[in-house]
Amino acid sequence: MSNLIPTHDLSTRAGKSRVKALVARLRLDVPRFIATTGELARVGKTVQEQIEQVVGHGDAALVDIARQFDDPQFTRKDLVVERKQLSKARDATATNLMSSVVRAINQVREYQQHILPSDPRPLKRKGVELGLRFSPIDRVGLYVPGGKASYPSSLIMLAVPALVAGVRELIVCTPPSRKASGDLLLATACELGFERVYRVGGAAAIAAMAVGTKTIARVDKIVGPGNLYVQMAKRLVSGAVGIDGFAGPSEILVLADESADAGSIAADLLAQAEHNPGSCFLLTDSVSLAKRVQAEIEAQLGSLDRAVVIRAALAGESAIIIGKQMTELVDLANEFAAEHVSVQVKDPEIVLKGLRHAGAIFVGPYSPVAAGDYVAGPSHCLPTNTTARFSGGISVYEFLKRTGTIRYTAAGLRADAGAIKDIALAEGLDAHAKSVSAGIRA
């Protein structure tokens, strides 16, 4: 069997050990984020310095950092892409491509509107009414990776859920690009109705949105993918503003049995490996399928433009894992808690019942991950590094706050007064207890 992608057999001690090590390397354990040496420490120091620069010098710091990392000729006027430039970018984009962008926007909007929650009916006790209100965040910053490449799909997946949620103001920051009016990201921003986009990247962009500058308004929450510098910056400003989480390299995990199509599995694995760095896993109870997928990967790889990058991803944090029982593999998939999980089995409903942790689930051979990346509807901004154990992808819920409402009548308060006072006095908070008495007398 080819060594293009490593294969591990769970029936052997060595295989189990290698798979355990794979999960451990993916997981964002606390020691990795309190390390004082190594790459994280170096990145953390750089990020801290850039945040301090932006806090102290605002727009001037943004220009200096852009000159250092993006464009030596960058000036303050380059910070803002105005509506006129956005419109020019849209006009310069091929009609068929803009039609595809509009299709993606409309379908993502349709899905987000479908899942938009409404305030639940209030719970009523005698003299008490308890409710829950959903209300949008006022101002949100969207970070969209860019610079060497443009990712309009990420803007769609961030902006549309926020717009459907009713966020009052959206701010878009993306690294400086020399593509100017031909940039599809700017054309997409125009189609979404943005009046301006800010050419700011990396940790500096996160700092600018978190603290505000003369040009960029301070936001209440920052969302979006990005490199390690971006993610580290989000962690450092977390608490001062909300963040969506820590987004790492792309991941795909395929659960497949003998009935699965090796060609479509190989294509899905190759598509996600194109993001290198990233992780690609096939979990199967069929040795035959594992061999066929390996052969398909070899056959398909030669025709791809990014073959060198893909080979590196497949040889890195990737593996084909062979187990005896699908139930064992589903349990393992829950440990991986991968960003994208593709289910390619004869009876998917049985697997889906046991699959608890995944950023997004793609069922069957006609549901490639790329459909979710661009047009299906659920956002492609998803949890990675096993964080799907406790979090989900970007959706309208990311931009809504939940507020409980409490309404008592005098009779209702009298009924609860004894319990309130007892607990308050037991905690040594007599003012709490007395406030109930005052409420009854009011």
TIDOBA-497025 format. One line per 3 residues: number of its first residue (from 1); for each residue x, y, z of C-alpha. Coordinates in steps of 0.1 Angstrom, whole numbers, padded with zeros to 4 digits, m for minus. Each point is the difference from the previous one (the first is absolute). Layout:
% residues N
NUM	X,Y,Z; ... .
END
This chain:
% residues 442
1	0000,0000,0000; 0013,0035,m0009; 0015,0021,0027 .
4	m0014,0033,m0014; m0023,0001,0030; 0010,m0021,0031 .
7	m0022,m0029,0010; m0006,m0012,0036; m0016,m0032,0011 .
10	m0020,0002,0032; 0004,m0037,0006; 0037,0005,0007 .
13	0016,0017,0031; 0022,0021,m0023; m0030,0011,m0020 .
16	m0020,0010,0031; 0030,0019,0013; 0004,0020,m0032 .
19	m0036,0009,m0002; 0000,0011,0036; 0030,0023,m0007 .
22	m0019,0015,m0030; m0029,0010,0022; 0023,0014,0026 .
25	0018,0022,m0026; m0033,0013,m0012; m0014,0008,0034 .
28	0005,0036,0013; 0012,m0011,0035; 0007,0028,0025 .
31	0037,m0006,0002; 0004,0010,m0036; m0015,0034,0008 .
34	0020,0008,0031; 0034,m0010,m0015; 0027,0026,0005 .
37	0023,m0013,m0027; m0004,m0012,m0036; m0022,0012,m0029 .
40	m0030,0010,0022; 0022,0022,0022; 0016,0017,m0030 .
43	m0034,0006,m0017; m0015,0011,0033; 0027,0026,0005 .
46	m0004,0014,m0035; m0038,0002,0004; 0003,0017,0033 .
49	0024,0026,m0015; m0024,0007,m0029; m0030,0004,0023 .
52	0020,0024,0022; 0010,0020,m0031; m0036,0003,m0012 .
55	m0012,0009,0035; 0026,0027,0002; 0001,0014,m0036 .
58	m0032,m0010,m0017; m0001,0004,m0038; 0037,0009,m0001 .
61	0008,m0034,0014; m0022,m0017,m0025; 0019,0017,m0028 .
64	0034,m0008,0014; m0009,m0037,0005; m0015,m0002,m0035 .
67	0032,0014,m0014; 0020,m0025,0019; m0020,m0031,m0009 .
70	m0020,0007,m0031; 0009,0030,m0022; 0030,0023,0005 .
73	m0020,0027,m0018; m0031,m0002,0022; m0014,0034,0011 .
76	m0028,0011,0022; m0024,0006,m0029; 0004,m0037,m0009 .
79	m0016,m0011,0033; m0035,0005,m0014; m0017,m0015,m0031 .
82	m0030,0023,m0006; m0033,m0010,m0016; 0010,0014,m0033 .
85	0030,m0024,m0001; m0022,m0029,0011; m0024,0007,m0028 .
88	0029,0002,m0025; 0011,m0034,0011; m0035,m0015,m0005 .
91	m0002,0016,m0034; 0034,m0015,m0010; m0011,m0035,0011 .
94	m0012,m0024,m0027; m0038,m0003,0000; m0001,m0038,0004 .
97	0023,0003,0031; m0021,0027,0016; m0031,m0022,m0007 .
100	0017,m0028,0020; 0008,0024,0028; m0036,0012,0001 .
103	m0012,m0036,0001; 0022,m0007,0029; m0012,0031,0019 .
106	m0036,m0009,m0006; 0003,m0036,0010; 0020,0008,0032 .
109	m0026,0027,0008; m0029,m0025,m0006; 0015,m0025,0024 .
112	0009,0026,0027; m0035,0014,m0001; m0014,m0035,0003 .
115	0019,m0006,0033; m0005,0035,0014; m0015,m0005,0035 .
118	m0030,0019,0013; m0007,0009,0036; m0015,m0030,0017 .
121	m0034,0002,0016; 0003,0012,0036; m0001,m0025,0029 .
124	m0029,0010,0023; m0004,m0009,0036; m0026,0016,0023 .
127	0011,0036,0002; 0033,m0005,m0020; 0008,0002,m0036 .
130	0035,m0011,m0013; 0012,0005,m0035; 0030,0001,m0023 .
133	0009,0027,m0025; 0024,m0003,m0029; 0016,0032,m0011 .
136	0028,0007,m0025; 0034,0013,0009; 0004,0037,m0009 .
139	0033,0000,m0018; 0021,m0030,m0013; 0034,m0002,m0016 .
142	0005,m0025,m0028; 0035,m0012,m0007; 0004,m0014,m0035 .
145	0034,m0016,m0009; 0016,0014,m0031; 0032,0015,m0013 .
148	0015,m0028,m0022; m0034,m0014,m0007; m0036,0013,0002 .
151	m0028,m0018,0018; m0033,0015,m0008; m0017,m0032,0012 .
154	0012,0008,0035; m0016,0035,m0001; m0033,m0016,m0011 .
157	0001,m0026,0028; 0007,0027,0026; m0020,0029,m0013 .
160	m0033,m0016,m0010; m0007,m0017,0034; 0008,0034,0017 .
163	m0023,0019,m0023; m0029,m0025,0005; 0005,0002,0038 .
166	m0005,0038,m0003; 0035,0013,0010; m0002,0038,m0004 .
169	0035,0006,m0013; 0026,m0023,m0016; 0036,0008,m0004 .
172	0022,m0020,m0025; 0037,m0002,0003; 0022,m0019,m0025 .
175	0037,0001,m0007; 0012,0025,m0026; m0004,m0013,m0036 .
178	0016,0013,m0031; m0028,m0014,m0021; m0019,0033,0003 .
181	m0033,0002,m0019; 0004,m0036,m0014; m0003,m0015,0035 .
184	m0030,m0023,0003; 0000,0006,0038; m0008,0037,m0006 .
187	m0026,m0009,m0026; m0017,m0023,0025; 0001,0027,0027 .
190	m0018,0023,m0024; m0026,m0027,m0007; m0005,m0004,0037 .
193	m0007,0037,0004; 0032,0012,0018; 0009,0036,m0003 .
196	0037,m0005,0007; 0026,m0027,0007; 0032,0006,0020 .
199	0033,m0012,m0014; 0015,m0012,0033; 0013,m0034,0007 .
202	0013,m0023,0027; 0002,0008,0037; m0001,0038,m0008 .
205	m0035,m0005,m0015; m0012,m0018,0031; 0014,0027,0022 .
208	m0015,0028,m0020; m0035,m0016,0002; 0004,m0007,0037 .
211	0012,0034,0012; m0011,0023,m0029; 0021,0026,m0020 .
214	m0009,0033,m0017; m0009,m0020,m0031; m0013,m0033,0013 .
217	m0028,m0001,0026; 0003,m0021,0031; m0022,m0032,m0002 .
220	m0018,m0022,0025; 0010,m0033,m0015; 0026,m0013,m0025 .
223	m0005,m0031,m0021; 0019,m0016,m0029; 0028,m0024,m0009 .
226	0036,0009,m0004; 0036,m0010,0007; 0016,m0006,0034 .
229	0007,0037,0004; m0037,0008,m0005; m0012,m0027,0023 .
232	0025,0009,0027; m0011,0036,m0002; m0037,m0010,0004 .
235	0009,m0019,0031; 0019,0030,0015; m0029,0024,m0006 .
238	m0027,m0025,0011; m0019,0014,0029; 0004,0035,m0011 .
241	m0020,m0011,m0031; m0017,m0033,m0008; 0016,m0025,m0023 .
244	m0013,m0030,m0019; 0028,m0024,0010; 0035,m0012,m0011 .
247	0000,m0010,m0037; 0028,m0023,m0010; 0009,m0018,m0033 .
250	m0028,m0017,m0020; m0010,m0036,0008; m0020,m0027,m0016 .
253	m0009,m0034,0014; m0018,m0026,m0021; m0019,m0030,0016 .
256	m0004,m0026,m0027; m0008,m0037,m0005; 0004,m0024,m0029 .
259	m0030,0015,m0018; 0017,0035,m0004; 0013,0014,m0032 .
262	0038,0002,0001; 0002,0027,m0027; m0023,0025,0018 .
265	0018,m0006,0033; 0034,0006,m0015; m0013,0032,m0017 .
268	m0013,0013,0033; 0032,m0008,0018; 0021,0017,m0027 .
271	m0022,0031,0001; 0005,0006,0037; 0038,m0009,m0003 .
274	0001,0029,m0024; m0001,0023,0030; 0033,m0012,0013 .
277	0007,0001,0029; m0030,m0022,0008; m0011,m0035,0011 .
280	m0017,m0027,m0021; m0013,m0033,0016; m0018,m0030,m0014 .
283	m0014,m0023,0026; m0012,m0033,m0015; m0007,m0036,0009 .
286	0009,m0011,m0035; 0037,m0007,m0010; m0012,m0003,m0036 .
289	m0014,0035,0001; 0031,0014,0016; 0021,m0014,m0029 .
292	m0024,0013,m0026; 0001,0035,0015; 0038,0000,0001 .
295	0000,m0009,m0037; m0025,0027,m0008; 0020,0026,0018 .
298	0030,m0009,m0020; m0020,0001,m0032; m0018,0033,0006 .
301	0030,0019,0015; 0019,0002,m0032; m0026,0023,m0017 .
304	m0002,0025,0029; 0017,0034,m0001; 0010,m0001,0037 .
307	0013,m0036,0000; 0032,0009,0019; m0020,0017,0028 .
310	m0025,m0028,0001; 0028,m0026,0003; 0014,0018,0030 .
313	m0034,0001,0018; m0007,m0037,m0006; 0035,m0009,0013 .
316	m0004,0021,0031; m0030,0000,0024; m0020,m0024,m0021 .
319	m0007,m0038,0000; m0021,m0029,m0011; m0012,m0018,0031 .
322	m0013,m0036,m0003; m0022,m0015,0028; m0020,m0032,0003 .
325	m0033,0016,0010; m0018,0031,m0012; m0011,0007,0036 .
328	0037,0002,0010; 0007,0024,m0028; m0030,0022,0009 .
331	0013,0002,0036; 0034,0010,m0014; m0016,0026,m0023 .
334	m0015,0016,0031; 0035,0003,0015; 0013,0017,m0032 .
337	m0031,0023,0001; 0010,0012,m0035; m0010,0031,m0018 .
340	m0016,m0019,m0029; m0013,m0035,0003; m0011,m0019,m0030 .
343	m0021,m0031,0005; 0002,m0025,m0028; m0016,m0032,0012 .
346	m0028,m0023,m0010; m0022,0010,0029; 0009,0035,0010 .
349	m0027,0004,0026; 0016,m0025,0023; 0033,0019,m0002 .
352	m0017,0034,0004; m0016,m0012,0033; 0034,m0006,0014 .
355	0018,0030,m0015; m0001,0027,0027; 0029,0023,m0009 .
358	0005,0017,m0034; 0002,0035,m0014; m0022,m0010,m0029 .
361	m0012,m0034,m0013; m0002,m0009,m0037; m0021,m0031,m0008 .
364	0005,m0021,m0031; 0021,0001,m0031; m0019,0029,m0015 .
367	0008,0023,0029; 0036,0012,m0004; 0015,0023,0026 .
370	0005,0026,m0028; m0038,0004,m0002; 0000,0011,0036 .
373	0031,0022,m0006; m0019,0021,m0026; m0037,m0003,m0005 .
376	m0020,m0025,0021; m0010,0024,0029; 0017,m0009,0033 .
379	0031,0021,0005; 0034,m0015,m0009; 0015,0018,0030 .
382	0002,m0030,0024; 0017,m0012,0031; 0034,m0018,m0004 .
385	0026,m0017,0021; m0027,m0022,0018; m0018,0031,0012 .
388	m0032,m0013,m0015; m0003,m0018,0033; m0014,0031,0015 .
391	m0007,0025,m0028; m0017,0004,m0034; 0005,0019,m0032 .
394	m0009,0036,m0008; m0037,0005,m0004; m0026,0026,0010 .
397	0004,m0012,0035; 0035,0014,0001; m0014,0035,m0003 .
400	m0029,m0002,0024; 0000,0006,0037; m0024,m0019,0023 .
403	m0016,0021,0027; m0023,m0014,0027; m0031,0020,0010 .
406	m0016,m0002,0034; m0034,0015,0009; m0016,m0005,0034 .
409	m0033,0012,0014; m0003,0008,0037; m0017,m0034,0006 .
412	0028,m0018,m0019; 0027,0017,0020; m0017,m0008,0033 .
415	m0001,m0036,m0010; 0038,m0001,m0006; 0010,0024,0027 .
418	0007,m0026,0027; 0023,m0021,m0022; 0019,0031,m0012 .
421	0006,0013,0035; 0011,m0034,0014; 0026,m0004,m0027 .
424	0012,0036,0001; 0004,0000,0038; 0018,m0034,m0002 .
427	0025,0017,m0024; 0004,0030,0024; m0017,0024,m0024 .
430	m0027,0017,0022; m0004,0029,m0024; m0012,m0025,m0026 .
433	m0025,m0014,0025; m0013,0035,0010; m0004,0010,m0037 .
436	m0027,m0027,m0003; m0019,0015,0030; 0003,0034,m0016 .
439	m0014,m0014,m0032; m0030,m0014,0017; m0007,0033,0017 .
442	0003,0020,m0032 .
END
